[in-house]
């Protein structure tokens, strides 16, 4: 991911995929499943995001 308003990039070690570009707030909204003000873009098209991971269950004590 590339935030064009902060000139910042994030990568996942050892993984390749499309470069998604947008403003940092729009990238965060898109990743969280919310509607961004401006949809991020990727040359190959935006990847499909998986479901949000479940919250770890609380341990009972």
Backbone as numpy.savetxt, mean C-alpha at the origin, in Angstrom:
# Nx Ny Nz CAx CAy CAz Cx Cy Cz
6.64 0.86 -3.61 5.80 2.03 -3.61 6.69 3.26 -3.61
6.19 4.27 -4.26 6.91 5.53 -4.37 5.95 6.67 -4.03
6.26 7.39 -2.95 5.46 8.57 -2.58 6.08 9.78 -3.27
5.37 10.30 -4.25 5.96 11.40 -5.03 5.93 12.74 -4.30
5.12 12.88 -3.25 5.11 14.14 -2.51 6.17 14.18 -1.41
6.74 13.05 -1.05 7.80 13.01 -0.04 9.13 12.55 -0.59
9.14 12.17 -1.86 10.32 11.59 -2.48 10.86 10.44 -1.63
9.97 9.50 -1.36 10.31 8.35 -0.51 9.83 7.08 -1.19
10.57 5.99 -1.01 10.20 4.70 -1.59 10.23 3.62 -0.52
9.37 2.63 -0.70 9.33 1.46 0.17 9.37 0.23 -0.71
10.16 -0.76 -0.31 10.25 -2.00 -1.06 10.14 -3.17 -0.10
9.87 -4.35 -0.67 9.86 -5.59 0.10 11.07 -6.38 -0.33
11.93 -6.69 0.60 13.18 -7.39 0.29 12.93 -8.69 -0.45
13.63 -8.86 -1.56 13.55 -10.10 -2.32 12.29 -10.27 -3.15
11.46 -9.28 -3.23 10.22 -9.40 -4.02 10.20 -8.35 -5.11
9.59 -8.73 -6.22 9.42 -7.78 -7.31 7.94 -7.60 -7.58
7.62 -6.57 -8.27 6.23 -6.30 -8.60 6.12 -4.91 -9.17
4.90 -4.48 -9.44 4.72 -3.15 -10.01 5.11 -2.05 -9.02
5.58 -0.94 -9.54 5.88 0.23 -8.72 4.60 1.05 -8.64
4.07 1.19 -7.46 2.85 1.96 -7.23 3.26 3.35 -6.77
2.72 4.38 -7.43 3.10 5.76 -7.17 1.88 6.59 -6.82
2.07 7.48 -5.86 1.00 8.40 -5.46 1.46 9.21 -4.27
0.57 10.06 -3.79 0.88 10.82 -2.57 0.82 9.87 -1.38
1.61 10.13 -0.36 1.72 9.22 0.76 0.36 8.95 1.42
-0.48 9.95 1.57 -1.81 9.74 2.17 -2.69 8.87 1.29
-2.58 9.04 -0.02 -3.37 8.22 -0.94 -2.87 6.78 -0.95
-1.55 6.59 -0.87 -1.00 5.24 -0.80 -1.48 4.54 0.48
-1.44 5.25 1.60 -1.87 4.66 2.87 -3.36 4.32 2.82
-4.18 5.20 2.28 -5.62 4.94 2.18 -5.88 3.73 1.29
-5.22 3.65 0.14 -5.40 2.53 -0.78 -5.00 1.22 -0.11
-3.86 1.22 0.59 -3.41 0.00 1.24 -4.34 -0.43 2.38
-5.00 0.54 3.01 -5.92 0.24 4.12 -7.32 -0.11 3.63
-7.53 -0.10 2.31 -8.84 -0.44 1.77 -9.81 0.72 1.79
-9.34 1.91 1.96 -10.19 3.11 1.96 -10.10 3.78 0.59
-10.97 4.73 0.37 -10.98 5.44 -0.91 -10.03 6.62 -0.82
-8.95 6.61 -1.60 -8.02 7.74 -1.57 -8.58 8.94 -2.32
-8.05 10.12 -2.01 -8.47 11.33 -2.73 -8.10 11.21 -4.21
-6.92 10.65 -4.50 -6.47 10.40 -5.87 -5.91 8.98 -5.89
-6.44 8.16 -6.75 -6.02 6.77 -6.82 -4.56 6.67 -7.23
-3.74 5.91 -6.49 -2.36 5.70 -6.91 -2.33 5.03 -8.29
-1.19 5.09 -8.94 -1.05 4.51 -10.27 0.13 3.55 -10.32
0.07 2.62 -11.27 1.17 1.70 -11.55 1.12 1.40 -13.04
2.29 1.35 -13.68 2.36 1.13 -15.12 1.65 -0.16 -15.53
1.77 -1.20 -14.71 1.16 -2.49 -15.02 -0.26 -2.61 -14.47
-0.76 -1.55 -13.87 -2.06 -1.58 -13.21 -1.86 -1.87 -11.73
-2.75 -1.37 -10.91 -2.62 -1.57 -9.47 -2.78 -3.04 -9.12
-1.94 -3.56 -8.24 -2.09 -4.96 -7.83 -3.32 -5.13 -6.95
-3.84 -6.33 -6.94 -4.97 -6.64 -6.07 -4.42 -6.86 -4.67
-4.99 -6.16 -3.72 -4.54 -6.31 -2.35 -5.30 -7.44 -1.68
-4.59 -8.20 -0.88 -5.22 -9.28 -0.13 -6.04 -8.73 1.02
-6.69 -9.61 1.78 -7.48 -9.14 2.90 -6.59 -8.58 4.00
-7.17 -7.71 4.80 -6.44 -7.14 5.92 -6.16 -8.26 6.91
-4.94 -8.34 7.43 -4.63 -9.44 8.34 -5.45 -9.34 9.63
-5.84 -10.48 10.18 -6.63 -10.43 11.41 -5.78 -9.96 12.58
-6.45 -9.35 13.51 -5.75 -8.89 14.72 -5.39 -10.12 15.55
-4.20 -10.20 16.06 -3.86 -11.37 16.88 -4.82 -11.52 18.05
-5.24 -12.74 18.34 -6.16 -12.91 19.47 -5.46 -12.56 20.79
-6.23 -12.03 21.68 -5.68 -11.70 23.00 -5.54 -12.98 23.81
-4.47 -13.04 24.56 -4.29 -14.23 25.39 -5.17 -14.11 26.63
-5.72 -15.23 27.03 -6.56 -15.25 28.23 -5.70 -15.60 29.43
-5.78 -14.80 30.44 -4.97 -15.06 31.64 -5.87 -15.22 32.83
